[in-house]
Amino acid sequence: MRLKWAIHLHPHSVDPTAKPLSLTSSLLNSIELNPLSLVKYKNQNNKFIFSRERAQFPLDMACTSANSFLQLKCSTHQRPLLNLRRNIAVHHSPGSFNLKGDGLIHKGFGHQSQRQFKPRNKVRVIRAVAIPLEPAQVESAEYRKELAERYGFNQIGEPLPDTVTLKDVITSLPKKVFEIDDVKAWKTVLISATSYALGLLMISKAPWYLLPLAWAWTGTAVTGFFVIGHDCAHKSFSTNKLVEDIVGTLAFLPLIYPYEPWRFKHDKHHAKTNMLKEDTAWQPVWKDEFESNPLLRKAIINGYGPLRCWMSIAHWLVVHFDLTKFRPNELNRVKISLACVFSFIAIGWPLIIYKTGIMGWIKFWLMPWLGYHFWMSTFTMVHHTAPHIPFKYSEEWNAAQAQLNGTVHCAYPQWIEILCHDINVHIPHHISPKIPSYNLRAAHKSLQENWGKYLNEASWNWRLMKTILTVCHVYDKEQNYVSFDEVAPEESGSIKFLKKVMPDYA
């Protein structure tokens, strides 16, 4: 969390020899005033009062965190500089702080042997009585609006009260959104099969300079197969569970995704969304891991930076093929799924190569597969990643807050939403995975009506992506995330490059 000071000086109450107040940034502020021997500041109707012997002047301060620098400069002939490092969090008790020329706050006045703040040859002790404020964070509508603009959101939701349970949210939804409609379900299969076939035709006919467009279409179309298998895994595709297992397995085959291993891990993601060390979709980078090895650090910086839109490939490879990651009662189903995937590779890939050659395999399978992983990675990180959305340990975690407040609804161009069966309408899916994809929009409308002020909503834009790729990196309890270029600036050239070249358009 960071401290932002909005400071307005009442000029008529200031000594005329003092220089005016200036605000340099949200983290470093300059206040210039005459030498003074005693300063007190306290909260009084949301105003802080700085008082001294000859004058008194109020300052409006909007506090959004408790970790910044406040710089006091004394005017007139004596110009001593005091760097005041504030580290007064809400959990700290009020008290008196000895402000010293070394730039630190020392609580209490028992350090007589230590050298105090000295303007030239005179000793002047500044005594600050600090009453910490509750941080505004996302409680303030004005601040949420500012954050939304800064991060590329349409709306950042209010914090959900602790008293609200996930059951409260689920019961507010219309019962019809949970109903399975076989016609609508098989319509999604028809849309995906047709659009995928059209994509393969486009690849076969397109000149080389139009191939990227054909790959983009085909990769998006095959993402629809993933969404169909996704519904099957959540038991929201059909009332016949055997049909769901068969359709889910077949839908995942072109993606080389083992259906059952993915289902087991994905269920845990829903049960423990944004829970530290437990969420299986992804985790923020841990600082000790980041600092453990230079080669690993470089890989992490690039993986969570410029290559992040394909990080699902690493997740697919590491998580779903290792039998040791599954419980004994899951192993039989995991092995069946793995056998299906390896059979597809053993039969399908040689057939593609036999008919079209290695270049044909790259054109017709590999490039659309990379397009799919672009969407897999992008959807996953946009749905749950933002500087204001925290990961929490299990003892602090709240299911309703994680699913309603910690999930993002993001609108995309309509053709993408159609081909991907509205997987981007993600908040209702996390409220209840039993809602079929074709009912997600109706469920989201209901959530907007009943819980709208708590929702995080965005339309896909460059600023949103830039925020995720350049800010949301290393876990920090206070700030949620610290970017790589703050932790390791010398090695974060790729992050600095992204900040420089990525558009900031929202």
C-alpha positions in Angstrom: 0.0 0.0 0.0 1.2 3.5 -0.8 0.5 6.8 0.9 -1.0 9.6 -1.1 -1.2 13.1 0.3 -3.6 15.6 -1.2 -2.5 18.7 0.6 -4.1 22.2 0.4 -2.6 25.0 2.3 -4.7 27.9 3.7 -2.5 30.8 2.7 -3.8 33.5 5.0 -2.7 31.7 8.1 0.9 31.2 7.1 3.7 33.5 8.1 4.5 35.7 5.1 8.2 34.8 5.2 7.4 31.2 4.7 7.6 29.8 1.2 4.5 28.2 -0.4 3.6 24.5 0.0 4.4 22.2 -2.9 3.4 18.7 -3.7 6.0 16.8 -5.6 4.4 13.4 -5.9 2.1 10.9 -4.1 5.2 9.5 -2.3 7.4 12.6 -1.8 5.9 15.8 -0.6 7.6 19.1 0.3 6.3 21.4 2.9 8.2 24.6 3.4 7.7 26.6 6.6 9.5 28.8 9.1 11.8 27.2 11.7 9.6 25.9 14.5 10.2 24.3 17.8 7.0 22.3 18.1 4.6 20.8 15.6 1.5 18.7 16.4 -0.7 17.1 13.9 -3.9 15.3 14.6 -7.1 14.2 12.8 -9.9 16.8 13.2 -12.8 16.3 10.9 -10.5 14.7 8.3 -8.2 17.6 8.5 -4.7 17.6 9.9 -3.7 20.6 11.9 0.0 21.8 12.0 0.3 24.3 14.8 3.2 26.4 16.0 3.8 29.5 18.2 2.9 32.2 15.7 0.6 30.5 13.2 -1.7 27.6 12.6 -2.7 26.1 9.2 -4.8 23.1 8.3 -4.0 20.6 5.6 -6.4 18.2 3.9 -4.7 14.9 3.6 -6.2 11.9 1.9 -4.3 8.9 3.2 -4.3 5.7 1.1 -1.5 3.9 2.7 1.1 4.2 5.3 4.5 4.0 3.7 5.9 7.1 2.0 8.3 10.0 2.4 7.3 13.4 3.8 9.9 16.1 3.3 9.9 19.1 5.6 11.9 22.1 4.5 12.3 25.2 6.8 12.4 28.6 5.2 13.9 32.0 6.0 17.7 32.2 6.6 17.9 28.9 8.2 17.2 26.1 5.6 17.6 22.8 7.5 16.3 19.9 5.6 14.4 17.1 7.4 13.5 14.0 5.6 10.7 12.3 7.5 10.2 8.7 6.6 6.8 7.7 7.6 6.2 4.0 8.3 3.1 4.3 10.4 0.6 1.6 9.4 -2.9 1.4 10.7 -2.0 -1.3 13.1 0.6 0.9 14.8 -0.5 2.7 17.9 -0.6 6.5 18.2 2.3 8.1 19.9 5.0 10.7 19.9 7.8 10.4 17.5 11.3 12.0 17.7 12.0 13.4 14.2 15.7 13.2 13.6 18.0 14.5 10.9 18.9 11.0 9.8 15.6 10.7 8.1 13.9 8.2 10.5 11.1 8.4 13.0 12.1 7.3 16.5 9.1 6.7 18.7 9.4 8.3 22.2 11.9 10.7 23.5 14.1 8.4 25.5 17.0 8.7 23.1 18.7 11.7 24.8 22.2 10.4 23.8 21.3 10.4 20.2 21.8 13.5 18.0 18.6 15.3 17.3 17.5 17.4 14.4 19.7 20.5 14.3 19.1 23.5 12.0 22.7 24.8 11.8 23.9 25.3 15.3 20.6 25.4 17.1 18.8 22.4 18.4 15.1 22.3 17.6 13.1 19.2 18.5 10.0 18.6 16.4 7.4 16.5 18.2 4.8 14.8 16.0 1.8 13.3 17.6 0.5 10.9 15.0 -3.0 9.4 15.0 -3.0 6.9 12.1 -6.0 7.0 9.7 -7.7 4.0 8.2 -6.2 3.8 4.7 -8.7 4.9 2.1 -7.6 2.2 -0.4 -10.6 1.1 -2.4 -13.1 2.4 0.3 -13.1 5.8 -1.4 -15.2 6.1 -4.5 -13.0 8.9 -5.8 -9.9 6.8 -5.2 -11.4 3.7 -6.9 -12.2 5.8 -9.9 -8.6 7.1 -10.0 -7.3 3.5 -9.7 -9.7 2.3 -12.4 -8.4 4.9 -14.8 -4.7 4.2 -13.9 -5.1 0.4 -14.3 -7.4 0.4 -17.3 -10.6 -0.7 -15.6 -14.1 0.6 -16.2 -14.9 0.0 -12.5 -13.1 -1.2 -9.4 -15.6 -2.5 -6.9 -16.1 -1.6 -3.3 -14.7 -4.1 -0.8 -17.3 -6.8 0.0 -18.3 -6.7 3.6 -17.0 -9.7 5.7 -20.6 -10.5 6.7 -21.5 -11.5 3.1 -21.1 -15.2 2.3 -20.8 -16.9 -1.0 -24.2 -18.6 -0.3 -25.8 -15.1 -0.1 -24.5 -14.3 -3.6 -25.5 -17.7 -5.1 -29.0 -17.5 -3.7 -29.5 -14.1 -5.2 -29.1 -15.5 -8.7 -32.2 -16.6 -10.7 -32.7 -20.4 -10.7 -33.0 -20.5 -14.5 -29.3 -19.6 -14.9 -28.4 -23.0 -13.5 -30.6 -24.9 -16.0 -28.8 -27.1 -18.5 -30.2 -26.9 -22.1 -29.0 -29.7 -24.4 -29.8 -27.7 -27.5 -27.8 -24.7 -26.4 -24.9 -26.9 -25.3 -24.7 -28.7 -28.6 -25.0 -25.4 -30.4 -21.7 -24.4 -28.8 -20.1 -27.6 -30.2 -21.5 -26.7 -33.7 -20.1 -23.1 -33.4 -16.6 -24.4 -32.4 -16.4 -27.2 -35.0 -17.6 -24.9 -37.8 -15.3 -22.0 -36.9 -12.3 -24.3 -36.4 -12.9 -26.0 -39.8 -13.2 -22.5 -41.4 -9.9 -21.6 -39.8 -8.2 -24.6 -41.2 -9.6 -23.8 -44.7 -8.3 -20.2 -44.3 -4.8 -21.5 -43.4 -4.8 -23.8 -46.4 -5.8 -21.0 -48.8 -4.3 -17.9 -47.4 -1.1 -16.3 -48.9 1.8 -16.1 -46.5 1.1 -12.5 -45.5 -2.4 -13.4 -44.4 -1.4 -16.5 -42.4 -1.2 -14.5 -39.1 -4.9 -13.6 -39.4 -5.8 -17.2 -40.2 -3.9 -18.4 -37.2 -5.5 -15.8 -34.9 -8.9 -16.9 -36.0 -8.2 -20.6 -35.8 -6.4 -20.3 -32.4 -9.5 -18.4 -31.1 -11.8 -21.0 -32.5 -10.0 -23.9 -30.9 -10.2 -22.0 -27.6 -13.9 -22.7 -27.9 -13.2 -26.4 -27.7 -11.4 -25.7 -24.4 -14.5 -23.9 -23.1 -16.7 -26.8 -24.0 -14.4 -29.2 -22.1 -14.4 -26.7 -19.3 -18.2 -26.9 -19.0 -18.0 -30.7 -19.1 -15.5 -30.7 -16.3 -17.9 -28.5 -14.2 -20.8 -30.8 -15.0 -22.7 -27.9 -16.6 -22.7 -29.3 -20.2 -25.1 -32.2 -20.0 -27.2 -34.1 -17.5 -25.6 -37.3 -18.7 -22.2 -37.4 -16.9 -20.8 -40.1 -19.3 -21.5 -37.8 -22.2 -19.7 -35.0 -20.4 -16.6 -37.1 -19.8 -16.5 -38.2 -23.5 -17.1 -34.8 -24.9 -14.7 -33.1 -22.5 -11.9 -35.6 -23.4 -12.5 -35.2 -27.1 -12.7 -31.4 -26.9 -9.3 -31.3 -25.2 -7.5 -33.6 -27.6 -6.6 -31.0 -30.3 -5.1 -29.0 -27.5 -3.0 -31.9 -26.1 -4.7 -31.2 -22.8 -5.4 -34.2 -20.5 -9.0 -33.7 -19.5 -9.0 -35.4 -16.0 -5.7 -34.0 -14.7 -6.9 -30.5 -15.7 -10.3 -31.0 -14.1 -8.8 -32.1 -10.8 -6.5 -29.1 -10.6 -9.1 -26.6 -11.9 -11.6 -27.6 -9.2 -9.0 -26.6 -6.6 -8.6 -23.3 -8.4 -12.3 -22.6 -7.9 -12.3 -23.8 -4.3 -9.3 -21.6 -3.4 -9.2 -18.7 -5.8 -6.5 -16.2 -5.0 -5.4 -18.1 -2.0 -1.6 -18.1 -1.5 0.1 -21.4 -2.0 -3.2 -23.1 -2.8 -4.6 -21.6 -6.0 -3.6 -23.9 -8.9 -4.2 -21.4 -11.7 -1.2 -19.3 -10.9 0.6 -17.6 -8.0 2.5 -14.4 -7.6 6.3 -14.7 -7.5 7.8 -15.3 -4.1 10.7 -13.0 -3.3 12.9 -15.8 -1.8 12.4 -17.9 -4.9 13.1 -14.9 -7.1 16.4 -14.2 -5.3 17.5 -17.8 -5.1 19.2 -18.3 -8.4 20.3 -15.8 -11.1 19.2 -18.0 -14.0 15.8 -18.8 -12.4 15.4 -15.0 -11.8 16.0 -14.2 -15.4 13.5 -16.9 -16.5 10.9 -15.6 -14.1 11.3 -12.0 -15.2 10.8 -12.9 -18.9 8.1 -15.5 -18.1 6.0 -13.0 -16.0 6.9 -10.2 -18.3 7.1 -10.3 -22.2 6.3 -14.1 -22.4 3.4 -14.0 -19.9 0.8 -14.4 -22.6 2.1 -17.9 -23.2 2.9 -18.9 -19.6 0.0 -21.4 -19.7 2.3 -23.6 -21.8 4.6 -24.0 -18.8 1.6 -24.6 -16.5 0.2 -27.2 -18.9 3.6 -29.0 -19.1 4.5 -28.9 -15.4 1.2 -29.5 -13.7 -0.8 -32.0 -15.8 1.6 -34.8 -16.7 3.2 -35.5 -13.3 1.4 -38.4 -11.6 2.9 -37.5 -8.2 0.8 -34.4 -8.2 -2.5 -36.4 -7.9 -4.2 -38.3 -5.1 -4.3 -42.1 -5.3 -8.1 -42.1 -6.0 -7.5 -39.8 -9.0 -4.8 -41.8 -10.7 -6.9 -44.2 -12.7 -8.8 -41.4 -14.4 -5.6 -39.3 -14.9 -3.9 -42.3 -16.6 -6.9 -42.7 -19.0 -6.7 -39.1 -20.0 -3.0 -39.2 -20.5 -3.4 -42.3 -22.7 -5.9 -40.5 -24.8 -3.5 -37.5 -25.2 -0.5 -39.6 -26.1 -2.6 -41.6 -28.6 -3.7 -38.4 -30.3 0.0 -37.4 -30.6 1.0 -40.8 -31.8 -1.7 -40.9 -34.5 -2.6 -37.4 -35.3 0.8 -35.7 -35.6 2.2 -38.3 -38.0 -0.9 -38.1 -40.2 -0.6 -34.3 -40.3 3.1 -34.5 -41.2 2.4 -37.3 -43.7 -0.2 -35.2 -45.5 1.4 -31.7 -45.2 5.0 -32.1 -44.1 6.7 -30.5 -41.1 5.7 -27.1 -42.3 2.2 -28.2 -42.5 2.3 -29.4 -38.9 3.6 -26.0 -37.9 0.9 -24.2 -40.0 -2.1 -26.3 -39.2 -1.4 -27.4 -35.6 1.4 -25.5 -33.8 0.5 -21.9 -34.7 -3.2 -22.3 -33.8 -2.1 -24.1 -30.6 0.1 -21.1 -29.7 -2.9 -18.9 -30.4 -5.0 -20.9 -28.0 -2.4 -20.5 -25.3 -2.4 -16.8 -25.9 -6.0 -16.7 -24.9 -5.6 -19.3 -22.2 -2.9 -17.2 -20.5 -4.6 -13.9 -21.2 -8.0 -14.9 -19.9 -6.5 -16.4 -16.8 -4.4 -13.4 -15.8 -7.0 -10.8 -16.6 -9.6 -12.7 -14.6 -7.7 -12.7 -11.4 -4.7 -10.3 -11.6 -4.7 -6.6 -10.8 -2.6 -4.4 -8.4 -5.7 -4.0 -6.1 -6.7 -7.6 -6.0 -4.9 -9.4 -3.2 -3.7 -13.0 -2.8 -4.3 -14.0 0.8 -3.3 -16.8 3.2 -6.0 -19.3 4.1 -6.6 -17.8 7.6 -7.4 -14.4 6.0 -9.1 -15.7 2.9 -12.9 -15.1 2.4 -14.7 -17.1 -0.3 -17.2 -14.5 -1.2 -14.6 -11.7 -1.4 -12.3 -13.9 -3.6 -15.0 -14.9 -6.0 -17.0 -11.7 -6.3 -14.3 -9.1 -5.5 -11.3 -11.0 -6.7 -12.6 -12.0 -10.1 -12.7 -9.6 -13.1 -15.3 -9.3 -15.8 -13.6 -8.2 -19.0 -15.3 -7.4 -22.3 -13.6 -8.4 -25.6 -14.5 -7.8 -29.2 -17.7 -9.6 -30.0 -16.3 -12.2 -32.3 -13.9 -13.4 -29.6 -16.7 -13.7 -27.1 -18.8 -15.7 -29.5 -15.9 -18.1 -30.5 -14.9 -18.5 -26.8 -18.5 -19.0 -25.6 -18.5 -16.0 -23.1 -15.7 -17.4 -20.9 -14.7 -13.8 -20.3 -18.0 -13.3 -18.4 -16.1 -14.8 -15.5 -17.5 -13.5 -12.2 -20.7 -15.6 -12.3 -18.7 -18.6 -13.3 -16.7 -18.2 -10.0 -19.8 -17.6 -8.0 -21.0 -21.0 -9.2 -19.2 -23.2 -11.7 -22.5 -25.0 -12.3 -23.7 -22.1 -14.5 -23.5 -23.2 -18.2 -21.5 -20.9 -20.4 -24.6 -19.9 -22.4 -26.2 -18.6 -19.2 -23.3 -16.5 -17.9 -24.6 -13.2 -19.4 -27.9 -13.6 -17.7 -26.2 -14.4 -14.4 -23.8 -11.5 -14.8 -26.8 -9.1 -15.3 -28.3 -10.4 -12.1 -25.0 -9.8 -10.3 -24.9 -6.3 -11.6 -28.4 -5.6 -10.3 -27.8 -7.0 -6.9 -24.1 -6.6 -6.3 -23.0 -4.2 -8.9 -21.0 -1.8 -6.7 -18.7 -4.7 -5.7 -17.8 -5.9 -9.2 -14.5 -5.3 -11.0 -15.2 -4.7 -14.7 -13.0 -3.8 -17.6 -13.0 -3.8 -21.4 -9.8 -5.3 -22.9 -7.3 -2.5 -23.5 -3.6 -1.9 -23.7 -3.3 -0.1 -20.4 -4.9 -3.1 -18.6 -2.4 -5.5 -20.2 0.5 -3.1 -19.5 -0.4 -2.9 -15.9 -0.5 -6.7 -15.5 2.7 -7.3 -17.4 4.8 -4.6 -15.8 3.4 -4.3 -12.2 1.9 -7.6 -11.0 5.0 -9.6 -10.2 6.5 -10.3 -6.7 4.1 -10.9 -3.8 4.0 -8.2 -1.1 1.6 -8.2 1.8 1.2 -4.5 2.0 1.2 -3.5 -1.7 -0.1 -6.9 -3.1 2.6 -6.8 -5.8 6.0 -5.2 -6.3 7.3 -5.0 -9.9 10.5 -6.8 -11.0 12.2 -3.5 -11.8 11.8 -2.4 -8.2 13.3 -5.6 -6.8 16.0 -6.2 -9.4 16.3 -3.1 -11.6 19.6 -4.1 -13.2 18.1 -7.4 -14.5 14.7 -6.1 -15.5 15.5 -4.7 -18.9 12.6 -6.5 -20.5 10.1 -5.0 -18.0 11.5 -1.5 -18.6 11.3 -2.2 -22.3 7.6 -3.2 -22.0 6.9 0.0 -20.0 8.5 2.0 -22.7 7.0 0.4 -25.9 3.6 -0.8 -24.8 0.8 1.6 -25.6 -1.0 3.2 -22.7 -4.3 3.4 -24.5 -7.4 2.6 -22.5 
